[in-house]
Amino acid sequence: MTPAPPPHPIVEPGMDGPACQALFDAQAATALALRSSQPRERRARIARLRDAVLAHRERWRAAFEADLRKPALEVELTELLPVVDEAHMAIARLAKWMKPRRVPPTLTTLGTRARVLYQPRGRCLIIGPWNYPLNTVLGPLVSAVAAGNTAIIKPSEFTPNVNAVIADVVREVFDPAEVALVQGGAATAESLLALPFDHIFFTGSPAIGKVVMAAAARHLASVTLELGGKSPAIVDAGADVEAAVQLLVWGKLTNAGQTCIAPDHVYVHRQVAARFARRWREVVAARFGATPPAVAASPDLGRMISVRHARRVADLLDDALARGARLIDGGQYDCAQRYVAPTLVGDVPADARLEHEEIFGPLMPMYVFDGLDPVVARINAAPKPLALYLWSRTREHIDAVTARTSSGGLCLNHCVQQYAHAGLPFGGVNQSGIGNAHGYHGFKAFSHERAFLRAAPLMPLRVFFPPYSARKLALARRLVDWLGRIR
């Protein structure tokens, strides 16, 4: 039996402002030197990082068991695999990504030659969350190193066991003047955010994302904000309900629902709602246990990160039920053990907290609908989500949802896998995030796209140099009019 977690996270003393400043200053010379680093050097660093991550495989498993009681298979697939995949893609394609991109001249720049150069941003800060503490810290680090930057990493204080392994990996692979890890809580984060980093990559809640963006604005630093929100799922009348349930149970309950792209709630057409609910109960029973005690004892279901977070999720459920929501499956919880059962709940009233707050736990509200238009209207009335999931085989419905909604990513007849595709940009929109990550898009996030233009021996522009004359004005007008007539 898993022992009860400590009431507060165990963290090393946080680094204070002067210490953060000293570490930041120590990376200045390295950041300048890395501007001229070659693909071979950067690939070697990434390969060493990948190898060090894999060398600590058993330690990762024990650390995730201690912090999140995360099943070993989920550690492999949701923590190690994304980092190794990022490293694989960067090693294979970095030379191509770094290659200057030629840009043909426009009609007004004839006679010039132009390129786009990809240069490091410089000194970068990576702030990670607690829900995927390895993936969301070392994945961005691969992109930062690929782009030729230095980095200071600040992981969440709520995963001390995982952080200890990350710290060892970083020390094994990098000199602190290139990459360093800083531990601590909010005060340490504030000290870091007070520094003039060239780029900040933050993964976390929209509320803290606003704090990070405000801090970056003081130094006009660029940001990548990977946030979250209430990501909806839609199952229409003609959908493959069996596939929808299989995938939604998986997407919702992986990491006990503590996933930024997890389906937050599901809209199910009235014609298939009863079948959806029945299959939900059956799939949960098959995967985790046929009785509440069996589900609670399942080694394949993770735990909430803390007693406080378990209490918050349980309060969301209790509030909804007190206001008239209908419990369809689950509903049990033990906050002292950080346990919340997989739960399907229907008829959630509009004034329930479950309706408005991001759940970040294994509760799935189900809303029954008759027509697609009201569903689209509800989605558009809420902040733009990080993900939207649609199960449909009707072209009209697919086109309508694609064209009439906005979200960071859109999955058709699938769930969560848009994150796993390293060739796709991963990111939100407005409230759910700013900027993209993964693969080439992560490389670009940590790179400055520098315009480079070279003049040709002949310079047509000189015909417009002062002193101005009526003849030159007439020539300029003819040029503007000519361009204005081109279709």
C-alpha positions as CSV (number, residue, x, y, z in Angstrom):
1,M,0.0,0.0,0.0
2,T,1.3,3.4,-0.9
3,P,2.1,5.5,2.2
4,A,0.3,8.8,2.6
5,P,2.2,11.7,1.0
6,P,3.8,14.4,3.1
7,P,1.5,17.4,3.8
8,H,3.9,19.8,2.1
9,P,6.4,19.3,-0.7
10,I,10.0,18.6,0.3
11,V,12.3,21.0,-1.5
12,E,15.8,22.2,-1.3
13,P,16.2,25.7,0.0
14,G,15.4,28.1,-2.9
15,M,18.1,30.0,-4.6
16,D,17.9,33.7,-3.6
17,G,18.1,36.8,-5.9
18,P,21.9,37.3,-5.7
19,A,22.6,33.7,-6.4
20,C,20.3,33.7,-9.4
21,Q,22.0,36.8,-10.7
22,A,25.4,35.2,-10.3
23,L,24.3,32.1,-12.3
24,F,22.7,34.3,-14.9
25,D,25.9,36.4,-15.3
26,A,28.0,33.3,-15.5
27,Q,26.1,32.2,-18.7
28,A,26.7,35.5,-20.5
29,A,30.1,34.6,-22.1
30,T,28.9,31.1,-23.0
31,A,25.8,32.5,-24.7
32,L,28.0,34.7,-26.9
33,A,30.3,31.9,-27.8
34,L,27.4,29.6,-28.7
35,R,26.3,31.9,-31.5
36,S,28.9,30.4,-33.7
37,S,28.4,26.8,-32.6
38,Q,28.0,24.3,-35.4
39,P,25.3,21.5,-35.9
40,R,27.9,18.8,-34.9
41,E,28.5,20.4,-31.5
42,R,24.9,20.9,-30.7
43,R,23.9,17.4,-31.8
44,A,26.6,16.0,-29.5
45,R,25.2,17.9,-26.5
46,I,21.7,16.6,-27.3
47,A,22.9,13.1,-27.7
48,R,24.6,13.2,-24.3
49,L,21.4,14.5,-22.8
50,R,19.4,11.7,-24.3
51,D,21.9,9.1,-23.2
52,A,21.9,10.4,-19.6
53,V,18.1,10.5,-19.5
54,L,18.0,6.8,-20.5
55,A,20.8,5.8,-18.2
56,H,18.6,6.8,-15.2
57,R,15.6,4.8,-16.3
58,E,15.0,3.0,-13.0
59,R,15.5,6.1,-11.0
60,W,12.9,7.9,-13.0
61,R,10.4,5.1,-12.3
62,A,11.0,5.3,-8.5
63,A,10.9,9.1,-8.5
64,F,7.6,9.2,-10.4
65,E,6.1,6.6,-8.1
66,A,7.1,8.7,-5.1
67,D,5.8,12.0,-6.5
68,L,2.7,11.1,-8.5
69,R,2.4,7.3,-8.2
70,K,2.6,7.3,-11.9
71,P,2.5,3.8,-13.5
72,A,5.8,2.7,-15.1
73,L,4.2,2.5,-18.5
74,E,3.0,6.1,-18.3
75,V,6.5,7.1,-17.3
76,E,7.9,5.5,-20.4
77,L,5.3,6.8,-22.8
78,T,4.5,10.3,-21.4
79,E,7.8,11.3,-19.9
80,L,10.7,9.5,-21.5
81,L,9.4,8.9,-25.0
82,P,8.6,12.6,-25.8
83,V,12.1,13.7,-24.7
84,V,13.8,11.0,-26.6
85,D,11.7,11.7,-29.7
86,E,12.6,15.4,-29.5
87,A,16.2,14.5,-29.3
88,H,15.9,12.1,-32.2
89,M,14.3,14.7,-34.4
90,A,16.8,17.4,-33.5
91,I,19.8,15.2,-34.1
92,A,18.5,14.0,-37.4
93,R,17.4,17.4,-38.8
94,L,19.3,20.1,-37.0
95,A,21.7,20.8,-39.9
96,K,18.7,21.5,-42.2
97,W,17.0,23.7,-39.6
98,M,20.1,25.8,-39.1
99,K,20.8,26.3,-42.8
100,P,20.1,29.9,-43.9
101,R,16.9,30.1,-46.0
102,R,17.2,31.9,-49.3
103,V,14.4,34.4,-50.0
104,P,13.8,35.6,-53.6
105,P,13.7,39.3,-54.3
106,T,10.5,41.1,-54.5
107,L,9.7,43.5,-57.4
108,T,10.8,46.5,-55.2
109,T,14.1,44.8,-54.2
110,L,15.3,43.6,-57.5
111,G,19.0,43.3,-57.7
112,T,19.4,42.2,-54.0
113,R,20.0,38.8,-52.5
114,A,18.3,37.9,-49.2
115,R,18.4,35.1,-46.6
116,V,16.9,34.3,-43.2
117,L,19.5,33.4,-40.6
118,Y,18.6,31.4,-37.5
119,Q,20.5,32.6,-34.6
120,P,20.3,31.8,-30.9
121,R,18.2,34.0,-28.7
122,G,20.8,33.9,-26.0
123,R,20.2,33.2,-22.3
124,C,16.9,31.4,-21.8
125,L,14.7,30.5,-18.8
126,I,12.6,27.3,-18.8
127,I,10.0,27.0,-16.0
128,G,8.3,23.7,-15.8
129,P,5.1,22.4,-14.1
130,W,4.6,19.4,-11.8
131,N,2.2,17.3,-13.9
132,Y,4.8,16.1,-16.4
133,P,8.0,17.3,-14.7
134,L,10.5,15.5,-16.9
135,N,8.9,15.9,-20.3
136,T,8.0,19.6,-19.9
137,V,11.4,20.6,-18.8
138,L,13.9,18.5,-20.8
139,G,11.8,18.6,-24.0
140,P,12.1,22.4,-24.2
141,L,15.7,22.1,-23.2
142,V,16.4,20.0,-26.3
143,S,15.0,22.8,-28.4
144,A,17.0,25.4,-26.5
145,V,20.3,23.5,-27.0
146,A,19.4,22.8,-30.7
147,A,19.0,26.5,-31.2
148,G,22.4,27.3,-29.6
149,N,21.3,28.9,-26.3
150,T,22.2,28.7,-22.7
151,A,19.4,27.8,-20.2
152,I,18.5,28.0,-16.6
153,I,15.8,25.4,-15.6
154,K,13.3,26.0,-12.8
155,P,11.2,22.8,-12.2
156,S,8.2,22.7,-9.9
157,E,8.9,22.4,-6.2
158,F,6.0,19.8,-6.0
159,T,8.0,17.0,-7.6
160,P,11.2,16.9,-5.4
161,N,12.1,13.2,-6.3
162,V,11.9,13.8,-10.0
163,N,13.8,17.0,-9.7
164,A,16.7,15.3,-7.9
165,V,17.1,13.0,-11.0
166,I,16.8,15.9,-13.4
167,A,19.5,17.8,-11.4
168,D,21.9,14.8,-11.7
169,V,21.3,14.5,-15.4
170,V,21.9,18.3,-16.0
171,R,25.1,18.1,-13.9
172,E,26.4,15.1,-15.8
173,V,25.8,16.6,-19.2
174,F,26.3,20.4,-19.0
175,D,28.6,22.9,-17.4
176,P,26.5,25.4,-15.3
177,A,27.7,28.2,-17.6
178,E,25.7,26.5,-20.3
179,V,22.7,24.8,-18.6
180,A,21.9,24.9,-14.9
181,L,19.0,23.8,-12.7
182,V,17.6,26.0,-9.9
183,Q,15.3,24.6,-7.3
184,G,12.9,26.5,-5.1
185,G,9.4,27.8,-4.8
186,A,7.6,31.0,-5.8
187,A,10.3,33.3,-4.3
188,T,13.0,31.7,-6.5
189,A,10.8,32.0,-9.6
190,E,10.3,35.7,-8.8
191,S,14.0,36.2,-8.5
192,L,14.6,34.5,-11.9
193,L,11.8,36.4,-13.6
194,A,13.4,39.7,-12.5
195,L,16.4,38.9,-14.7
196,P,16.7,40.1,-18.3
197,F,16.5,36.7,-20.0
198,D,16.4,36.8,-23.8
199,H,13.6,34.2,-23.9
200,I,11.3,32.6,-21.4
201,F,9.6,29.2,-22.0
202,F,6.8,28.6,-19.4
203,T,4.5,25.7,-19.0
204,G,1.7,26.0,-16.5
205,S,-1.6,27.6,-15.7
206,P,-3.0,30.7,-17.5
207,A,-3.0,32.6,-14.2
208,I,0.8,32.2,-13.7
209,G,1.3,32.6,-17.4
210,K,0.1,36.2,-17.1
211,V,2.6,36.7,-14.3
212,V,5.4,35.4,-16.5
213,M,4.3,37.5,-19.5
214,A,4.2,40.6,-17.3
215,A,7.7,39.9,-16.0
216,A,9.0,39.4,-19.5
217,A,7.4,42.6,-20.6
218,R,9.7,44.5,-18.2
219,H,12.7,43.5,-20.3
220,L,10.9,43.0,-23.6
221,A,11.8,39.4,-23.6
222,S,10.1,37.0,-26.0
223,V,8.0,34.2,-24.5
224,T,6.6,30.8,-25.2
225,L,3.6,30.1,-23.0
226,E,2.2,26.6,-22.9
227,L,-0.9,27.0,-20.8
228,G,-4.2,25.0,-20.7
229,G,-7.9,25.5,-20.4
230,K,-11.1,23.5,-20.6
231,S,-10.5,21.4,-23.7
232,P,-13.9,20.1,-25.1
233,A,-14.7,16.8,-26.9
234,I,-17.6,16.3,-29.2
235,V,-19.2,12.9,-30.1
236,D,-21.9,13.3,-32.7
237,A,-24.7,10.9,-33.6
238,G,-22.8,9.2,-36.4
239,A,-19.5,8.8,-34.6
240,D,-17.8,5.5,-33.8
241,V,-18.9,5.5,-30.1
242,E,-16.7,2.6,-29.2
243,A,-13.5,4.2,-30.4
244,A,-14.6,7.5,-28.8
245,V,-15.0,5.9,-25.4
246,Q,-11.9,3.9,-25.6
247,L,-9.8,7.0,-26.4
248,L,-11.5,9.4,-24.1
249,V,-11.2,7.2,-21.1
250,W,-7.5,6.8,-21.9
251,G,-7.0,10.6,-22.6
252,K,-8.9,11.6,-19.5
253,L,-7.4,9.2,-17.0
254,T,-3.7,9.2,-18.1
255,N,-1.8,10.8,-15.2
256,A,-5.1,10.8,-13.3
257,G,-6.4,13.6,-15.5
258,Q,-3.6,16.0,-14.7
259,T,-2.8,16.8,-18.3
260,C,-3.1,20.2,-20.0
261,I,-4.5,18.6,-23.2
262,A,-6.8,16.1,-21.5
263,P,-10.4,16.3,-22.6
264,D,-12.0,18.5,-19.9
265,H,-15.6,17.6,-20.8
266,V,-17.6,15.9,-23.5
267,Y,-20.6,16.8,-25.6
268,V,-22.5,13.6,-26.6
269,H,-25.4,13.5,-29.0
270,R,-28.6,12.4,-27.4
271,Q,-29.0,9.5,-29.8
272,V,-25.8,7.9,-28.5
273,A,-25.6,9.3,-25.0
274,A,-26.9,6.2,-23.2
275,R,-24.5,3.9,-25.1
276,F,-21.6,6.3,-24.4
277,A,-22.4,6.2,-20.6
278,R,-22.8,2.4,-20.6
279,R,-19.5,1.8,-22.4
280,W,-17.7,4.4,-20.2
281,R,-18.6,2.3,-17.1
282,E,-17.6,-0.9,-18.8
283,V,-14.3,0.4,-20.1
284,V,-13.3,1.9,-16.7
285,A,-14.2,-1.4,-15.0
286,A,-12.2,-3.4,-17.5
287,R,-9.1,-1.2,-17.1
288,F,-9.0,-0.4,-13.4
289,G,-11.4,-2.7,-11.6
290,A,-15.1,-3.7,-11.3
291,T,-15.7,-2.3,-7.9
292,P,-14.8,1.0,-6.2
293,P,-12.3,-0.7,-3.9
294,A,-10.7,-2.5,-6.8
295,V,-10.4,0.8,-8.7
296,A,-8.8,2.5,-5.7
297,A,-6.3,-0.3,-5.4
298,S,-5.4,-0.3,-9.1
299,P,-1.7,0.2,-9.8
300,D,-2.6,1.6,-13.2
301,L,-4.3,4.8,-11.9
302,G,-2.1,7.7,-10.7
303,R,-2.7,10.0,-7.8
304,M,-3.3,13.8,-7.4
305,I,-0.1,15.7,-6.9
306,S,-1.1,16.8,-3.4
307,V,-3.8,16.5,-0.8
308,R,-4.8,20.1,-1.5
309,H,-5.3,19.4,-5.2
310,A,-7.3,16.2,-4.4
311,R,-9.5,18.3,-2.1
312,R,-10.0,20.9,-4.9
313,V,-11.1,18.2,-7.4
314,A,-13.3,16.5,-4.9
315,D,-14.9,19.9,-4.0
316,L,-15.7,20.5,-7.7
317,L,-17.6,17.2,-7.8
318,D,-19.4,17.8,-4.5
319,D,-20.4,21.3,-5.6
320,A,-21.9,20.0,-8.9
321,L,-23.8,17.1,-7.2
322,A,-25.2,19.5,-4.5
323,R,-26.5,21.7,-7.3
324,G,-28.3,18.9,-9.1
325,A,-25.7,17.1,-11.3
326,R,-26.2,13.4,-11.9
327,L,-23.5,10.9,-10.9
328,I,-23.2,8.3,-13.7
329,D,-20.1,6.5,-12.6
330,G,-17.4,6.7,-9.9
331,G,-17.6,9.6,-7.5
332,Q,-15.4,8.1,-4.7
333,Y,-12.4,10.0,-3.3
334,D,-9.9,9.8,-0.4
335,C,-8.2,13.2,-0.3
336,A,-5.7,12.0,2.4
337,Q,-4.4,9.4,-0.1
338,R,-4.6,11.9,-3.0
339,Y,-7.2,9.6,-4.6
340,V,-10.1,10.6,-6.9
341,A,-11.9,7.9,-8.7
342,P,-12.6,8.0,-12.5
343,T,-16.0,9.8,-12.6
344,L,-18.6,10.5,-15.2
345,V,-21.2,13.1,-14.3
346,G,-24.1,14.4,-16.2
347,D,-26.7,17.3,-16.0
348,V,-24.1,19.7,-14.6
349,P,-25.9,23.0,-13.9
350,A,-24.7,26.2,-15.3
351,D,-23.8,27.7,-11.9
352,A,-21.6,24.7,-10.9
353,R,-17.8,25.3,-10.5
354,L,-17.3,22.2,-12.6
355,E,-18.8,24.2,-15.5
356,H,-16.2,27.0,-15.3
357,E,-13.0,25.8,-13.7
358,E,-10.4,23.7,-15.5
359,I,-10.7,20.3,-13.8
360,F,-7.2,18.8,-14.0
361,G,-8.4,15.6,-12.6
362,P,-10.3,12.4,-13.5
363,L,-13.8,13.9,-13.6
364,M,-15.6,13.9,-16.9
365,P,-18.7,16.1,-17.2
366,M,-21.0,14.8,-20.0
367,Y,-23.4,17.2,-21.8
368,V,-26.1,15.8,-24.0
369,F,-26.9,17.8,-27.2
370,D,-29.4,17.6,-30.1
371,G,-27.8,20.0,-32.6
372,L,-24.2,21.1,-33.3
373,D,-24.8,24.8,-33.4
374,P,-25.4,25.3,-29.7
375,V,-22.3,23.3,-28.9
376,V,-20.2,25.4,-31.2
377,A,-21.7,28.5,-29.6
378,R,-20.8,27.3,-26.1
379,I,-17.2,26.6,-27.2
380,N,-16.9,30.0,-28.8
381,A,-18.3,31.7,-25.7
382,A,-15.5,30.3,-23.6
383,P,-11.7,31.1,-23.7
384,K,-10.0,29.4,-26.6
385,P,-8.9,25.9,-25.4
386,L,-5.5,24.2,-25.9
387,A,-7.2,21.3,-27.7
388,L,-10.5,20.3,-29.2
389,Y,-11.5,16.7,-30.0
390,L,-14.2,15.7,-32.4
391,W,-15.6,12.2,-33.2
392,S,-17.6,12.3,-36.4
393,R,-17.9,10.7,-39.8
394,T,-20.1,13.5,-41.2
395,R,-18.2,15.9,-43.5
396,E,-20.6,18.7,-42.8
397,H,-19.9,18.5,-39.0
398,I,-16.2,18.1,-39.4
399,D,-16.0,21.2,-41.7
400,A,-18.3,23.2,-39.3
401,V,-16.2,22.5,-36.2
402,T,-12.9,23.1,-38.1
403,A,-14.0,26.4,-39.6
404,R,-16.1,27.9,-36.8
405,T,-14.0,27.2,-33.7
406,S,-10.5,28.1,-32.6
407,S,-8.2,26.0,-30.4
408,G,-4.5,25.3,-30.1
409,G,-4.9,21.9,-31.8
410,L,-7.8,19.9,-33.3
411,C,-8.0,16.1,-33.3
412,L,-10.5,14.2,-35.4
413,N,-11.5,10.8,-34.1
414,H,-8.4,10.8,-31.8
415,C,-7.3,12.2,-28.5
416,V,-4.2,13.7,-27.1
417,Q,-1.9,12.4,-29.9
418,Q,-1.4,15.8,-31.5
419,Y,1.1,16.4,-28.7
420,A,3.1,13.3,-29.7
421,H,3.5,14.4,-33.3
422,A,6.9,16.2,-33.2
423,G,6.3,17.5,-36.7
424,L,3.2,19.5,-35.6
425,P,3.4,22.8,-33.8
426,F,2.2,22.4,-30.2
427,G,0.8,25.4,-28.5
428,G,-2.3,27.3,-27.6
429,V,-4.0,30.5,-28.7
430,N,-4.7,33.5,-26.4
431,Q,-5.8,32.2,-23.0
432,S,-4.4,28.7,-23.7
433,G,-0.9,29.8,-24.8
434,I,1.4,31.9,-27.0
435,G,3.9,30.4,-29.4
436,N,4.7,26.8,-30.3
437,A,7.0,24.0,-29.3
438,H,8.3,20.6,-30.6
439,G,10.6,19.8,-33.4
440,Y,11.3,22.5,-35.9
441,H,8.7,24.7,-34.2
442,G,10.6,24.4,-30.9
443,F,13.9,25.2,-32.6
444,K,12.2,28.3,-34.1
445,A,10.8,29.3,-30.7
446,F,14.4,29.5,-29.3
447,S,15.8,31.1,-32.4
448,H,15.9,34.7,-33.7
449,E,15.0,34.8,-37.4
450,R,17.5,37.4,-38.6
451,A,16.9,39.1,-42.0
452,F,20.1,39.3,-44.1
453,L,20.1,41.3,-47.3
454,R,23.1,41.9,-49.6
455,A,23.2,44.6,-52.3
456,A,24.0,43.7,-55.9
457,P,26.7,45.6,-57.9
458,L,24.0,47.5,-59.7
459,M,21.7,49.6,-57.4
460,P,18.4,50.5,-59.1
461,L,17.3,52.4,-56.0
462,R,19.8,55.2,-56.7
463,V,17.5,56.7,-59.3
464,F,15.3,57.8,-56.4
465,F,18.1,59.5,-54.4
466,P,17.9,63.3,-53.7
467,P,17.8,65.8,-55.0
468,Y,14.2,65.0,-55.9
469,S,12.7,66.2,-59.1
470,A,9.4,66.1,-61.0
471,R,10.9,63.4,-63.2
472,K,11.8,61.2,-60.2
473,L,8.3,61.8,-58.6
474,A,6.6,60.7,-61.8
475,L,8.7,57.6,-62.0
476,A,7.9,56.7,-58.4
477,R,4.2,57.2,-59.1
478,R,4.3,55.0,-62.1
479,L,6.0,52.3,-60.1
480,V,3.3,52.5,-57.4
481,D,0.5,52.5,-59.9
482,W,2.0,49.5,-61.8
483,L,2.2,47.5,-58.6
484,G,-1.3,48.5,-57.7
485,R,-2.6,47.1,-61.0
486,I,-1.1,43.7,-60.7
487,R,-3.6,41.0,-60.0
